[in-house]
Amino acid sequence: MTEPSNPKSNLLHTIWTNTEHILYKVLFNRFTLIAFYAFWFLFGVLVLRKTQNAITAVRYVKTHGESVSLSSIEQSREFADLIKTLDKNFPRPPAIFLLNQYALNMTDNFLCNTGTLEGVHERFIFVTLDTVARDTIKKRWPQIQQFHWPTPSLYVSFQKPFSFAEGAYQTIYLLRSNLALALIKKGKSFWMMQQDTFWRKNIFDMNYEDNMAYDAIFDQLGSEEESSMRKEWVNGANFFIRANNDTQLFFESMSEKLAHWYTPDMGIMIQQCHTWKKPVCAYIPHNVVYSWEWMFTEQKDPPYLMQLDCETDGGSKLMQLGRYGFHFVNQDGSCNDQKVALAKAKMENGTVEVQMTKTLPSWGRLQFKAYWYIVDYMLWTPIIGEYLKPYLAMIGFILMITI
């Protein structure tokens, strides 16, 4: 026999249930509101921080720009000696690298890698920015040519490599652009390259310097897929420039912008290549030069050169690269050619070990992947993306508010 329901008990249960629902709703709304305000507060703090960094960086370039100016380079005895060296010892265009004392370990690793390729070091010229870098390279690698350009603003007061998008980073861009301009005005074609790159094969064997169909050929971002939004976006780590009137105007404009704008040099290169009729820009295929992103693909068609940036994980870049098998210097300072050969074999077999870091990406790679995702989405947007493509990279420093 069913017991009669208790109206008083049912009423209390209903009141409690309704009160519980209201309480949950209030708490949820309050949590949502707090999260909303916290997000915009953090966003505002990051924007203010980035604004301050931008102002500081531009001010730094304006303060120290004279030390890397075109006139100071052209009027120097060191540059005159460099031109004599090029005339005497370089029948083919040189490859220019910039170096201060804080990149010596990475440079030593790079030279151990490239030392296994015949004739490569004969094409290198290191622009040494301090006496420590100059003397170390001269002692360790005496056969490599140098252009010594002591620049205190690029090493004094730094106890470690300066960070991406800082004032000194911008000053390096300006120095590189003005040095390029000085070489072009002397009729000297050249490569500009970076040491955070692994060479599986000799890119000079491709004879890009002999192809007169273009005035400049750049490495590129994105991937070889047809749908890649960042194809034909200049990466700016490894590129060849042919000296002529058009490339002179190209670098004159770039130097002018770098002296006053908070922007990466590759952003300016992208804008000028995509909006100027001359010089004619070309792009090195991804199966010849690829960024670090290749390691996180299916590892097919290994490139000749792979740039190894964006990998710090709280430690030095070299330590991180060692985990992938790209550290080639023994404890006694000698080169380990067997490790170089093993790294080449792993690339050719598609067995570079990155599985652990695929699930636990470094902070540097995590940030860049997030920003590349945002950029790809913006470039994918119909109509708007097409118009954004030449200009979006120029505001890259500003958009990357966490760096």
N, C-alpha and C positions, 0 to 999 in steps of 0.2 A: 504494500500500500504506500503511495507517494505521499511524502510529508508536505504539508502546505508551506508555500514559500513565505519567507519573512520579508515583508515590504521594507522594513527599516534596514535590514541587512543588505538587501538589493540596492537601496538608495545609497548606503555608505560605500558599497562597492563601485557604483557608478560614479559617485563623487570622487573617490580615490583614483579611479581609472582616468577620468577627465583631468584631474589635477596633475596626474603623472604625465599625461600627454602634453599638457600645457607647459609643465616644467621642462620636459625634454625639448619642446619647441623653443622655449625661451633660451635654454642653454645653447641649443644649436644655433639660433639666430645670433646670440651673443658671441659664440665662438667664431661664427662666420664673419661677424663685424670686426672682431679683434684681428682675425687673420687678414681681412681686407685692409684694415688700417696698417697692420704690421708690414704687409707686402709693399704698400705704397710709401711707407716710411723708409723701409730698407731701399726701395728703388730711388727715392729722393736723396738718401744719403750717398748712394753709389753715383748718382748723377752729379751731385755737388762735388764728390771726390774726383770724378772724372773731369769736371770743369776746372777744378783747381790744378789737376795734373796737366791738363792741356795748356793752361795759362803758364804754368811753370816751365813746361817743355819749350814752348815758343819763346819765352823769355830767355831760356838757356841758350837756344840757338842764336838768338839775336846778340846775346852777350859774347858768345864764343865763335860766332860765325866767321869773323875775320881770320881766325887761325886756320881755317880750312877753305878760304876764299879762292876763287879762280886766280886773281891777281897775285896772291901770295905764292901759289903753286908755280905759276908761269914765270915769275921773276926770281925763283930760287935756283941756287947752284945745284941742289939735289935733283930738281926736275931736268935741268940741262944734262946732268950726268945720266939720268934715266934714259933720255932720248938717245944719247951716245951709245948706251948699252943696247938699246933696242936696235939701233942701226948696225951694230957690230955683231951681236950674238943671237938675234931673233929673226931668222928668215921667215918665220911664220908668226901670226899674231900671238902675243903673250896672254896668259891667264892671270888676272890680277886678284889678289886676296888681301883683305885688311886684317890686321892682327895687333892686339895689345896683349899685355902680359897675362891677363886673366883667361885667355883662350889658348894658352900654350899647350895644355894637356890635350885638348881636343885637336889642335893642329898637329901635334906629334903623332897622335893616333891616325889622323888623316894621311900624313906623309908616310907612315908605315904601310897603310893601305895602298896608296898610289905608287909607292916605291917598287911594287911588284910589277908595274906596267912599264914597259920599255919606252924611254924617251919622254915620259910625262913630266917629270920634274924639270926637264930642260925648258919647258914652256911656262913654268911658274915664276911669278914675281910677287913677293910679299911686301905690302906696305906696312912697315913696322912703326907703331905709334909711340913707343917708348924704348928706352935703352935696354931694359930687361928682355923684351921681345927680340930686339935686334941682336943682342949678344947671344941669346940662347939659340936662335935659329942659325946664326953664323957658326957657332960651335958644334951644334948637333947636325946641321944640314948645310955644310959650307958650300956645296955646289949650287944651292938655290939663290937666285938673285934677289936683292932687296932694294926697295925705295924707302929710305928712312925719313919719316915725316913726324918728328916728335910733337905730340899734341896733348898737352897736359889736361885739357878739358875732357879727354877721352880715357884718362886713367887715374889722375890725381883725385883723391878723396873717395875712390871706390875700393872697397875691400873685397869685392866680388864682381863678377860680370854684371854690367848694368842691365836693367830689366827692359823688356819689350815696351815700346811707346814712351820711354822716358826722354828727357831732353838730350842726353848723350846719344841715345839711339837715333834721334833725329839728326844730330850733328854728324854721325857716321854716314847717314844717307846723303847729307849735303856734301861731305868730303868725297864720297864715291862719285856723286854726280859731277862735281867740279873737276875731279881728276879725269873722269871720262871726257869731259868737255875739253880739258887741256890736251889730252892725247889726240882727240879728233882734230883739233885745230892744227896739230902738228902732222896730220895725215896718217896717224897710227890707228889701225883697227885693233880690236882687242876682245878678249873674253873677260867678263866679271864673274867670279865664282865664290863659293863659301865652303869652309872647311867641314861643316856639319853634314857632309855628304859621303856616302859610300860609293866607290867606283868599282863596279863589277868588270867593266871593260873600258877601254880608252875611247872617250867621246871624240877625241881629235881624229880618230880613224874615219869618222863620218864625213870629214871634209866639208863641214857646213860653211867654212870661210870662202869656198870656191863657187858657191851657188849665187849667181848675180841676180836671181829673181826677187830678192828681198834686200833690204838695207840692215835689218836687225832680226835676229831670231831668238826667242825667249822660251824658257821652260814655262809650263802652264799648270794651273790648278785644275781641280775637277778630276775626271777619269776619262778613259777611252770610250765609255758608253756614249751612244748617240744622244741619249737623253740628259747627259750631264749638263747642268746649268752653268757650271764654272769653266767649261772648256773655252780656250782662248782668252782666259784671264791670266795675265802675267803673274808668275810666282816671284820672279825677281832674284832667285838665288844663283842661277847659272844662265848666262846669256851672252850672245856674241853681237858686237856692234861694228859695222863697217864705217870707216871714216869718210864722210862726205858732207856737203852743205846741209842736207836734210837732217841727218843725225845730229849735226851741230845745233841746228835750231831746236831739235827735240830736247837736247840736254840743257840748252840755255833756258828754255821754258821750265823744265823740271827744277833746275837750280833756283830759279826765281820763286817758284811755288814753295819749295822746301824751306826757303829762308823765311817765309812768312806764314805758312799754313801748318796746321797740326794734321798731318796726313802721311801715310806710308808712301815710300817712293813707288812701290808697285801699283798703288792706286792711281798715281799720276801716269805711270806707263800705260795702264789699262785705258784710262780716259783718252790719252793722246793717240794711242794705237787705234782705238775704235772710232775716233772722231776726226783725225787728221788723214788727208789723202797721202801725204808723205811725211816721214819716211814709210816705206812699205814694211810692215811688221809680219813676221812669220812665227810659227810655234813649233817647238821640238815635240815630236810625237811622244806619247806616254810610254811607249815601249823602249824609248831611249832615255828619257828623264822623267821620273815620277817622284811624288812626294812620299812621306812616311805612310800615307794612306794605303800604299800598295801592300804593305805587310798585313793589313786587315781586310784584304780581299781574298779571292781564291788563290792568289799567288801564282797566276799564270803570266806568261810573257814577261819574265823578269827584265827590268830596265838596265841600261848601261850604268846609269847613275840614279841613286835614290837619296833624296835629302832626308836627313834624320833629325828633324826638329820636333817641337811640341811635346817632348818626352822628358820630364824632369822628376815627377813623382816625389817631390820633397827633397831630392838629393841632386847630385850633379847630373848633367845630361849624359856624361860619359859613363857614370855608374849604371844609369838606366839602359844605355845602349849595350853595355856589357851583358845584361840579362838576355838580350836578343842575339848575342854572339858577335857583336861589332866592336869589341875592344881588343886591340892588337899589340899593345905595348907590354912587355914583360916587366917584372919588378925591378930588374937591373937597368931598365931603360932601353933595352934592345927590342927590335921588332920581331914579332912572332908571325912569320910568313905562313905557317901551317894554319893558324887561326884565320888568316885572310883567305886562304884557299878553301877552308871549311865554310866560311861565310858565303863565298861565291857559290860553292856547291849547294848550300841550303837554299839560296835564292833560285838557282837553276832547277832544283828539285821541288821547289815550292814547299819547303819544310822549315822555314824560319819560325822559331818557337815563340808564339805570342798568345797562346791559348789562355794563360793565366791573366794576362793584361787585357784580354778582350772582355772578360767579366769584371775585372777590377782596373778600369782605365786610370792612367795618371791624371792629376788635376789639370795639367796643361792640355792633354789630349781631350779630356772631357769638355773643357771650355771651348776649344776649337771645334769639336764636333757639334756642340750646341749652336755655336754661331754659324757654322757652315749650313746647318739644317735651316736656320732662320733665313740665311741668305738665299739658299736654294728655293725656299718657299716664296720669297719675295720676287726672285727672278722668274719663277714659274708662273706668276700671276699674269694672265692674258693682258696684252697691250701694255700695261704698266711695266711689267718685267723687262720688256724689250727696250723701253726708254731708260730704265734704271741701270741696265747692264754696264754702260760706259762710266757711270758716275758713282755707283754704290760703294765700290772699294775705297774711294777717296775719303769717305767718312767712316772708314773702318775703325780707326782709333777711337772715334767718338762713340760709335755704337757698342764697342766692346767695353762695357762699363765695369765688368768684374776684373779687368786686367789693368 
